[in-house]
């Protein structure tokens, strides 16, 4: 990491918006790539990734005073904000389609005895609730905290399946796994998420 970048990060952690603008410009290509990677093909047909990126940049600038970055990489935070904008766009442009898909998705989960159906409902609510903390239910915040402990592949698979309503075959193409491997990943991730949520709820 260059000295200039380190200096920008230190300034950002002190609330310097100009430094944040400079860092965004420095890492714009990476941030744009992140947005494109995490947008589904269907969503990209509805909205330009550049629009999502611009919304994420504005959101970062507006919320800099309210976020704690002392022990956190600012780029990781920017990616999380971008992820939120992607989810919001999915709700806006594909809400009706997504709700229909969600009703069809967790067939085995809703009928199982381990209450995964309820966990999936809470997962969808947690991710699609507006980002302001004061508007969230405490259980949603706890589930989000548990979700952040999963690796990125598992998080993406859960989001694509249960929030965006993508079939497992498409998810497999996006994350570079087989359809069967994705199904196993989803099942294991839900179980792990449930265990982590129980720990946070203790």
C-alpha positions as CSV (number, residue, x, y, z in Angstrom):
1,X,0.0,0.0,0.0
2,X,1.4,3.4,-1.0
3,X,2.2,6.1,1.5
4,X,-0.3,8.3,-0.3
5,X,-3.1,5.8,0.2
6,X,-2.1,5.3,3.8
7,X,-2.3,9.0,4.4
8,X,-5.7,9.2,2.8
9,X,-7.0,6.4,5.0
10,X,-5.8,8.1,8.1
11,X,-7.5,11.3,7.1
12,X,-10.7,9.5,6.3
13,X,-10.7,7.9,9.7
14,X,-10.6,11.5,11.0
15,X,-13.6,12.4,9.0
16,X,-11.9,14.1,6.1
17,X,-14.4,14.0,3.1
18,X,-11.9,15.4,0.7
19,X,-9.6,12.4,1.5
20,X,-12.5,10.1,0.9
21,X,-13.2,11.6,-2.5
22,X,-9.5,11.2,-3.4
23,X,-9.5,7.5,-2.2
24,X,-12.7,6.8,-4.2
25,X,-11.1,8.2,-7.3
26,X,-8.0,6.2,-6.6
27,X,-10.0,2.9,-6.2
28,X,-12.8,3.8,-8.5
29,X,-12.0,0.9,-11.0
30,X,-12.0,-1.6,-8.1
31,X,-15.2,-0.3,-6.7
32,X,-16.9,-0.3,-10.1
33,X,-15.7,-3.9,-10.6
34,X,-17.2,-4.9,-7.2
35,X,-20.6,-3.3,-8.2
36,X,-20.6,-5.1,-11.6
37,X,-19.7,-8.5,-10.0
38,X,-22.5,-8.3,-7.4
39,X,-25.3,-7.2,-9.7
40,X,-27.3,-9.9,-11.2
41,X,-27.7,-10.0,-15.0
42,X,-31.4,-9.2,-14.7
43,X,-30.6,-6.2,-12.6
44,X,-28.0,-4.9,-15.0
45,X,-30.7,-4.9,-17.6
46,X,-32.7,-2.5,-15.4
47,X,-30.0,-0.1,-14.1
48,X,-26.5,0.9,-15.1
49,X,-23.7,-0.1,-12.7
50,X,-22.4,3.4,-12.9
51,X,-25.6,4.7,-11.4
52,X,-25.3,2.3,-8.5
53,X,-21.7,3.4,-8.1
54,X,-22.7,7.1,-8.0
55,X,-25.3,6.4,-5.4
56,X,-22.8,4.5,-3.3
57,X,-20.3,7.3,-3.5
58,X,-22.9,9.9,-2.4
59,X,-24.0,7.6,0.4
60,X,-20.5,7.2,1.6
61,X,-19.9,10.9,1.7
62,X,-23.1,11.6,3.5
63,X,-22.5,8.9,6.2
64,X,-18.8,9.4,6.9
65,X,-19.5,11.2,10.1
66,X,-21.7,8.4,11.4
67,X,-19.4,5.4,10.7
68,X,-16.5,4.1,12.8
69,X,-13.5,3.3,10.6
70,X,-10.8,3.2,13.2
71,X,-10.2,-0.6,12.8
72,X,-11.8,-1.0,9.4
73,X,-10.6,-0.7,5.8
74,X,-12.4,2.2,4.2
75,X,-12.6,0.3,0.9
76,X,-14.3,-2.6,2.6
77,X,-16.8,-0.2,4.0
78,X,-17.4,1.4,0.6
79,X,-18.0,-2.0,-0.8
80,X,-20.6,-2.7,1.9
81,X,-22.4,0.6,1.1
82,X,-22.3,-0.3,-2.6
83,X,-23.8,-3.7,-1.7
84,X,-26.7,-1.9,0.0
85,X,-27.3,0.3,-3.0
86,X,-27.4,-2.9,-5.2
87,X,-30.0,-4.4,-2.9
88,X,-32.1,-1.2,-2.8
89,X,-32.0,-1.2,-6.6
90,X,-33.1,-4.8,-6.7
91,X,-36.1,-3.9,-4.5
92,X,-37.0,-0.9,-6.7
93,X,-36.7,-2.5,-10.1
94,X,-37.4,-6.1,-9.5
95,X,-39.6,-6.1,-6.4
96,X,-42.6,-7.9,-7.8
97,X,-40.5,-10.5,-9.6
98,X,-38.4,-11.1,-6.5
99,X,-41.4,-11.5,-4.2
100,X,-42.8,-14.1,-6.6
101,X,-39.5,-15.9,-6.7
102,X,-39.1,-15.8,-2.9
103,X,-42.5,-17.5,-2.5
104,X,-41.2,-20.3,-4.6
105,X,-37.6,-20.6,-3.3
106,X,-37.4,-22.1,0.1
107,X,-39.5,-25.2,-0.5
108,X,-37.4,-27.7,1.5
109,X,-36.6,-25.1,4.1
110,X,-40.2,-24.0,4.8
111,X,-41.3,-27.6,5.2
112,X,-38.4,-28.7,7.4
113,X,-38.4,-29.0,11.1
114,X,-35.4,-26.8,11.8
115,X,-37.2,-23.5,11.3
116,X,-35.1,-22.5,8.3
117,X,-38.1,-21.0,6.7
118,X,-38.4,-18.5,9.5
119,X,-34.6,-17.9,9.2
120,X,-34.9,-17.2,5.5
121,X,-37.8,-14.8,6.0
122,X,-35.7,-12.9,8.6
123,X,-32.7,-13.0,6.3
124,X,-34.6,-11.4,3.5
125,X,-36.1,-8.8,5.8
126,X,-32.6,-8.1,7.3
127,X,-31.0,-7.5,4.0
128,X,-33.8,-5.5,2.4
129,X,-34.7,-3.3,5.4
130,X,-33.5,0.3,4.8
131,X,-29.9,0.8,5.9
132,X,-30.6,3.3,8.8
133,X,-29.9,1.4,12.0
134,X,-32.8,3.1,13.9
135,X,-35.3,1.6,11.4
136,X,-34.1,-2.0,11.9
137,X,-35.5,-4.6,14.2
138,X,-33.0,-5.9,16.8
139,X,-33.3,-9.4,15.5
140,X,-32.4,-8.2,12.0
141,X,-29.3,-6.5,13.3
142,X,-28.2,-9.6,15.0
143,X,-28.7,-11.7,11.9
144,X,-26.7,-9.2,9.9
145,X,-23.9,-9.5,12.4
146,X,-24.0,-13.2,12.0
147,X,-24.1,-12.9,8.2
148,X,-20.9,-10.9,8.2
149,X,-19.1,-13.8,9.8
150,X,-19.7,-16.0,6.8
151,X,-17.2,-15.9,3.9
152,X,-18.0,-13.7,0.9
153,X,-19.0,-16.7,-1.3
154,X,-21.6,-17.9,1.2
155,X,-22.9,-14.3,1.6
156,X,-23.2,-13.8,-2.1
157,X,-25.0,-17.2,-2.6
158,X,-27.5,-16.5,0.1
159,X,-28.2,-13.0,-1.3
160,X,-28.6,-14.2,-4.8
161,X,-30.9,-17.1,-3.9
162,X,-33.1,-15.7,-1.2
163,X,-33.1,-11.9,-1.9
164,X,-32.7,-11.7,-5.6
165,X,-34.5,-15.0,-6.2
166,X,-31.9,-16.3,-8.7
167,X,-32.1,-20.1,-9.4
168,X,-29.2,-22.2,-8.2
169,X,-28.0,-22.9,-11.8
170,X,-27.4,-19.1,-12.4
171,X,-25.8,-18.7,-9.0
172,X,-23.4,-21.6,-9.9
173,X,-22.4,-19.7,-13.1
174,X,-21.8,-16.5,-11.2
175,X,-19.7,-17.9,-8.4
176,X,-17.9,-20.6,-10.4
177,X,-19.4,-23.7,-8.7
178,X,-21.6,-26.6,-9.9
179,X,-25.3,-26.5,-9.3
180,X,-25.0,-29.3,-6.7
181,X,-22.2,-27.5,-4.9
182,X,-24.3,-24.4,-4.7
183,X,-27.2,-26.3,-3.2
184,X,-24.8,-27.8,-0.6
185,X,-23.3,-24.4,0.1
186,X,-26.8,-22.8,0.7
187,X,-27.8,-25.6,3.1
188,X,-24.6,-25.4,5.0
189,X,-24.6,-21.6,5.1
190,X,-28.1,-21.5,6.4
191,X,-27.3,-23.9,9.2
192,X,-24.1,-22.0,10.1
193,X,-26.0,-18.7,9.9
194,X,-28.7,-20.1,12.2
195,X,-26.0,-21.3,14.7
196,X,-24.3,-17.9,14.6
197,X,-27.6,-16.1,15.1
198,X,-28.3,-18.2,18.1
199,X,-25.0,-17.3,19.6
200,X,-25.6,-13.6,19.0
201,X,-29.1,-14.0,20.4
202,X,-27.9,-15.6,23.6
